[in-house]
Amino acid sequence: MNCPSLVWRNSWLLTVFLSATSFGQDDTSEKTRLAVAGLTHTHVHWIFESERNSEAFEIVGIVESNQDLAQQYSRMHGFPMEMVYPTHELLVQNCDPHGVTAFGSIFEHLEVVEFYAPRGIHVLVEKPLAVSMEHAERMKDLAVKHGIHLLTNYETTWYPTNHKAKELLQQGTVGDVRKVVVHDGHRGPTNLGINQEFLDWLLDPVANGGGAVTDFGCYGANLATWLMDGERPLSVTALIQQFQPENNPKVDDEATILLAYEKAQVVIQASWNWPIGRKDMHIYGPTGVIYSDNRTELRIRTPVGYDGFREKSMKLDSRPAPFHDPFEYFSAVIRGEIAVEPNSLSSLENNMLVTEILDAAILSAREGRRIDLPAH
């Protein structure tokens, strides 16, 4: 095997959380070997930064046909260009990855699963899972057929505040969920000066599946599905608009999605028009409100009179390993140390429903009507 690895590898003593299962290694102290498929999604910086501090995994190869882009990342993160291959075939011939992380366009997620699933190589894609239910169904079929894990990564999955919010709900702190409002947005990728390789597909309705409705609407759909324990919405209604045609000529940049459940409502606000970036969530129950303000800050308000309230604030630490980082989590799943819970934030079940919700939202906005989801 001729596959150079990153220079900052460290020795690793494996702590077993559950009874470990073999995934093709006799030496269970060996690091999980991860490949990177694509460098055009700038969230890819995350895995390189995570690898520096990880004793759980190592990056063994990168697939990227754009050599100039690969050179930029090589200088930035210190990996040798010998690690970069122009095709998936060459990477697999020269390396032996246990898992692959997809950081190309959302449209390319299907291609990644089509190549790696038949080879028994697990896949982690950056959010959302797929551009459409057609792609998602194909990806699911391949994952099930070949027995691989197919996970989806969201930044908000690793927010301790979101997990604390669900814990408080389960404890009955504010009663049953009545309404959830999720805000995810910023002032737009062009206004943020995002690199051209990312913009080329992020602003393409085919490669990205949409604009803000896809890029940020997926967060709310993911969190709602998780908070509702996998319950399917009865219907989806959406308003999708374009306020910056000069910056986003082919895609939307403002989306509001309404999910109706039997006993709750969810409002998903997704925007490329907000002057201040935010990722937060408000959860309303009959006896109070939980505000997941950001990654670490959470508030609970309980009512006093008509409009008064008592407020308790929390500042939370990161969750324990491997639940603090997507690539450490992915590695632990591959190694059989932890199981992916049904409808959890990274799970295939959750993200199939996310894709269905986004498809319904786009259809709702296009046809100007509520879309009823069939019961499963």
Legacy VTK file of the C-alpha trace (Angstrom):
# vtk DataFile Version 3.0
C-alpha trace
ASCII
DATASET POLYDATA
POINTS 376 float
0.000 0.000 0.000
1.536 3.332 -1.066
-0.501 5.987 0.670
1.308 8.827 2.492
-0.418 10.278 5.529
-0.365 13.561 7.387
2.767 14.472 9.303
1.005 15.173 12.592
-0.175 11.622 13.325
0.023 10.724 17.007
-0.077 7.403 18.819
-3.495 6.334 20.012
-4.767 4.295 22.948
-8.328 3.213 22.136
-10.948 3.581 24.850
-13.797 1.158 24.236
-17.240 2.583 24.988
-19.172 -0.493 23.934
-18.033 -3.929 22.882
-15.976 -3.256 19.772
-16.715 -4.960 16.494
-14.172 -5.652 13.790
-14.216 -3.622 10.603
-11.347 -5.273 8.781
-8.523 -4.561 11.220
-6.770 -7.051 13.449
-5.115 -4.277 15.472
-7.975 -2.342 17.052
-5.554 0.366 18.242
-4.987 1.485 14.646
-6.505 4.830 13.774
-9.559 4.937 11.564
-8.443 5.680 8.015
-10.529 8.419 6.384
-10.423 9.765 2.842
-11.638 13.159 1.680
-13.717 13.269 -1.512
-13.550 16.800 -2.872
-12.184 20.125 -1.656
-14.691 22.543 -3.181
-16.874 22.739 -0.052
-15.025 25.042 2.339
-16.381 23.139 5.337
-13.578 20.726 4.420
-11.242 22.855 6.552
-13.029 21.283 9.512
-11.658 17.777 8.965
-8.080 18.992 8.532
-8.311 21.061 11.715
-9.952 18.173 13.567
-7.281 15.700 12.406
-4.543 17.796 13.993
-5.943 17.167 17.447
-7.331 13.670 16.967
-6.024 10.354 18.173
-9.013 8.584 16.606
-8.524 9.019 12.864
-6.057 9.960 10.153
-6.548 11.288 6.649
-4.984 8.834 4.206
-5.970 10.298 0.841
-7.789 13.085 -0.949
-9.675 13.051 -4.239
-9.567 16.377 -6.076
-9.137 16.927 -9.820
-8.430 20.659 -9.419
-4.686 20.637 -8.760
-4.495 24.388 -8.140
-7.123 24.114 -5.430
-5.364 21.093 -3.944
-2.096 23.040 -3.868
-3.789 25.854 -1.949
-5.065 23.437 0.672
-1.715 21.633 0.775
0.067 24.879 1.655
-2.629 25.806 4.160
-2.875 22.488 5.996
0.547 20.973 5.397
-0.339 17.722 3.635
1.871 16.437 0.805
0.490 16.578 -2.728
1.255 12.851 -3.005
-1.879 12.357 -0.913
-4.052 13.906 -3.645
-5.531 11.709 -6.391
-7.524 12.883 -9.437
-10.048 10.018 -9.220
-11.715 7.804 -6.644
-10.305 4.750 -8.433
-6.711 5.857 -7.931
-7.281 6.670 -4.290
-8.743 3.244 -3.558
-5.953 1.540 -5.522
-3.307 3.295 -3.432
-5.031 3.615 -0.060
-7.265 1.502 2.125
-9.828 3.858 3.703
-12.416 2.667 6.168
-14.560 5.724 5.487
-14.836 8.678 3.143
-16.024 12.215 3.851
-17.704 14.047 0.952
-16.847 17.724 0.503
-17.917 18.394 -3.056
-21.304 19.604 -4.292
-24.502 18.111 -2.898
-25.260 16.666 -6.349
-21.980 14.729 -6.162
-23.024 12.930 -2.957
-24.773 10.272 -5.015
-21.627 9.655 -7.081
-19.587 9.225 -3.894
-22.010 6.662 -2.468
-22.275 4.854 -5.819
-18.508 4.388 -5.859
-17.701 3.649 -2.208
-20.756 1.706 -0.983
-20.130 -1.386 -3.182
-16.591 -1.441 -1.793
-17.862 -1.542 1.786
-16.481 1.913 2.587
-18.627 4.028 4.923
-19.677 7.546 3.887
-20.159 10.835 5.735
-21.598 13.661 3.620
-21.787 17.333 4.475
-25.343 18.598 4.913
-27.824 18.087 3.372
-27.914 14.414 2.414
-29.004 14.874 -1.200
-30.365 17.318 -3.768
-33.621 15.390 -4.161
-35.573 12.369 -2.982
-34.579 10.604 -6.203
-30.914 10.881 -5.228
-31.631 10.149 -1.564
-33.534 6.942 -2.336
-30.720 5.695 -4.551
-28.163 6.483 -1.853
-30.232 4.739 0.819
-30.682 1.643 -1.345
-26.928 1.399 -1.892
-26.139 1.888 1.790
-28.601 -0.794 2.855
-27.579 -3.229 0.121
-23.882 -3.006 0.921
-24.211 -2.630 4.681
-22.426 0.696 5.070
-23.081 3.614 7.369
-24.310 6.716 5.506
-24.254 9.728 7.817
-24.884 13.456 7.335
-22.942 16.185 9.110
-24.408 19.482 10.343
-22.577 22.105 12.352
-25.506 22.290 14.789
-25.314 18.561 15.554
-22.294 19.289 17.762
-23.866 22.212 19.675
-24.178 21.174 23.338
-27.047 23.649 23.666
-29.236 21.719 21.231
-28.675 18.478 23.116
-29.376 20.213 26.428
-32.585 21.639 24.955
-33.816 18.163 24.044
-32.821 16.837 27.463
-34.875 19.612 29.089
-37.834 18.732 26.875
-37.598 15.095 27.875
-37.551 16.166 31.518
-40.779 18.144 31.017
-39.132 21.473 31.862
-41.503 23.463 29.589
-44.072 20.748 28.921
-44.733 19.201 25.523
-43.483 20.909 22.366
-46.039 23.300 20.913
-43.908 25.370 18.556
-40.289 25.362 17.412
-38.730 28.285 15.525
-35.334 27.667 13.939
-33.208 30.502 12.528
-30.246 29.788 10.244
-28.710 32.368 7.970
-26.161 35.047 7.121
-25.799 37.875 4.594
-25.199 35.577 1.654
-22.242 33.628 0.255
-21.252 36.310 -2.273
-21.339 39.028 0.370
-19.202 36.863 2.647
-16.497 36.580 -0.013
-16.666 32.796 -0.277
-14.077 31.303 -2.647
-15.048 30.823 -6.279
-14.778 27.014 -6.238
-17.509 26.920 -3.583
-19.651 29.621 -5.208
-19.590 27.845 -8.562
-21.840 25.083 -7.244
-23.435 26.719 -4.190
-25.286 29.143 -6.486
-26.273 26.415 -8.955
-29.810 25.006 -8.508
-28.747 21.612 -9.888
-25.481 21.180 -8.004
-26.855 22.501 -4.701
-30.538 21.607 -5.093
-31.549 25.221 -4.398
-30.245 28.274 -2.604
-30.942 29.249 0.999
-33.832 26.791 1.158
-31.330 23.948 0.755
-28.234 25.414 2.360
-29.964 26.602 5.536
-33.442 25.087 5.432
-31.933 21.663 6.029
-30.781 22.657 9.529
-34.299 23.318 10.757
-35.729 20.212 9.122
-32.976 18.123 10.725
-33.503 19.566 14.203
-37.298 19.361 13.954
-37.194 15.693 12.951
-34.894 14.972 15.888
-36.899 16.934 18.457
-40.112 15.280 17.252
-38.508 11.823 17.581
-38.882 11.078 13.879
-42.554 12.039 13.641
-43.514 12.896 10.080
-45.068 16.327 9.481
-48.647 16.233 8.298
-47.915 18.981 5.775
-45.274 21.391 4.487
-45.959 24.967 3.380
-43.213 27.279 2.138
-42.556 30.779 0.876
-39.331 31.023 -1.104
-38.074 34.281 -2.646
-35.059 35.937 -4.248
-34.018 39.355 -2.928
-30.476 39.499 -4.359
-30.728 38.640 -8.066
-27.400 40.358 -8.664
-25.688 37.887 -6.312
-27.905 34.803 -6.621
-29.353 34.941 -10.144
-30.335 31.265 -10.367
-31.391 30.403 -6.806
-33.510 31.623 -3.912
-31.987 33.502 -0.978
-34.930 33.702 1.451
-37.102 30.806 2.623
-39.702 30.253 5.325
-40.952 26.704 5.803
-43.916 25.719 7.985
-44.251 22.160 9.233
-47.569 21.069 10.692
-47.620 18.179 13.169
-50.587 16.728 15.004
-49.796 18.660 18.187
-47.044 21.098 17.202
-45.800 23.530 14.579
-42.280 24.195 13.342
-41.183 27.405 11.629
-37.912 27.179 9.695
-36.367 30.506 8.698
-33.495 30.185 6.238
-31.796 33.256 4.798
-28.914 34.614 2.781
-30.120 38.152 3.584
-29.502 38.649 7.297
-26.828 41.217 8.218
-25.711 39.132 11.211
-25.158 35.386 10.916
-27.056 33.174 13.332
-27.871 29.550 14.113
-30.357 29.364 16.956
-33.619 27.746 18.019
-36.622 28.637 20.209
-38.754 25.868 21.684
-42.151 26.807 23.126
-44.086 24.639 25.568
-47.175 25.414 27.668
-45.064 26.245 30.749
-42.012 27.974 29.299
-39.575 28.609 26.472
-36.115 27.188 25.787
-33.726 29.388 23.816
-30.753 27.619 22.263
-28.968 30.879 21.445
-25.768 29.522 19.931
-23.304 26.683 20.435
-22.738 27.254 24.158
-25.420 29.604 25.528
-28.916 28.454 26.489
-31.769 30.158 28.372
-34.990 28.924 29.958
-37.848 31.342 30.547
-40.835 30.528 32.738
-43.872 32.822 32.837
-44.789 35.323 35.545
-48.140 36.979 34.987
-49.053 38.087 31.455
-45.716 39.096 29.962
-43.261 38.730 32.815
-40.817 35.852 33.185
-38.040 34.336 35.194
-34.942 33.424 33.228
-32.221 30.897 33.877
-29.074 31.041 31.741
-26.558 28.287 31.069
-23.068 28.318 29.568
-22.279 24.806 28.364
-19.013 22.999 27.730
-18.384 20.831 24.676
-19.910 17.388 24.718
-17.620 14.458 25.586
-15.732 12.615 22.872
-16.700 11.338 20.391
-19.936 13.369 20.490
-18.175 16.712 20.092
-16.810 16.274 16.562
-18.227 14.765 13.352
-15.086 12.903 12.318
-14.389 11.423 15.732
-18.047 10.377 15.831
-17.837 8.873 12.323
-14.691 6.985 13.342
-16.365 5.604 16.475
-19.367 4.467 14.433
-17.133 2.728 11.896
-15.233 0.973 14.671
-18.477 -0.247 16.242
-17.858 1.623 19.496
-21.196 3.418 19.295
-24.447 2.814 17.445
-26.266 5.432 15.377
-29.630 5.921 17.057
-32.672 5.941 14.727
-33.709 9.500 13.831
-30.628 10.965 15.521
-29.205 14.074 13.887
-26.653 12.232 11.730
-28.806 9.215 10.925
-30.013 8.126 7.517
-33.622 7.933 8.747
-33.592 11.547 9.876
-31.967 12.845 6.729
-34.229 10.955 4.361
-37.106 12.862 5.975
-35.128 16.114 5.770
-34.815 15.605 2.011
-38.515 14.846 1.726
-39.351 18.037 3.637
-37.083 20.158 1.428
-38.539 18.639 -1.748
-42.042 19.391 -0.454
-41.034 22.946 0.488
-39.715 23.688 -3.004
-42.869 22.213 -4.550
-45.078 24.190 -2.157
-43.410 27.481 -3.067
-43.515 26.693 -6.772
-47.209 25.794 -6.797
-48.348 28.145 -4.056
-50.073 25.494 -1.968
-49.709 23.283 1.077
-48.121 19.895 0.429
-49.569 17.036 2.467
-47.064 14.311 3.245
-48.215 10.707 2.962
-48.223 8.741 6.212
-45.675 5.926 6.384
LINES 1 377
376 0 1 2 3 4 5 6 7 8 9 10 11 12 13 14 15 16 17 18 19 20 21 22 23 24 25 26 27 28 29 30 31 32 33 34 35 36 37 38 39 40 41 42 43 44 45 46 47 48 49 50 51 52 53 54 55 56 57 58 59 60 61 62 63 64 65 66 67 68 69 70 71 72 73 74 75 76 77 78 79 80 81 82 83 84 85 86 87 88 89 90 91 92 93 94 95 96 97 98 99 100 101 102 103 104 105 106 107 108 109 110 111 112 113 114 115 116 117 118 119 120 121 122 123 124 125 126 127 128 129 130 131 132 133 134 135 136 137 138 139 140 141 142 143 144 145 146 147 148 149 150 151 152 153 154 155 156 157 158 159 160 161 162 163 164 165 166 167 168 169 170 171 172 173 174 175 176 177 178 179 180 181 182 183 184 185 186 187 188 189 190 191 192 193 194 195 196 197 198 199 200 201 202 203 204 205 206 207 208 209 210 211 212 213 214 215 216 217 218 219 220 221 222 223 224 225 226 227 228 229 230 231 232 233 234 235 236 237 238 239 240 241 242 243 244 245 246 247 248 249 250 251 252 253 254 255 256 257 258 259 260 261 262 263 264 265 266 267 268 269 270 271 272 273 274 275 276 277 278 279 280 281 282 283 284 285 286 287 288 289 290 291 292 293 294 295 296 297 298 299 300 301 302 303 304 305 306 307 308 309 310 311 312 313 314 315 316 317 318 319 320 321 322 323 324 325 326 327 328 329 330 331 332 333 334 335 336 337 338 339 340 341 342 343 344 345 346 347 348 349 350 351 352 353 354 355 356 357 358 359 360 361 362 363 364 365 366 367 368 369 370 371 372 373 374 375
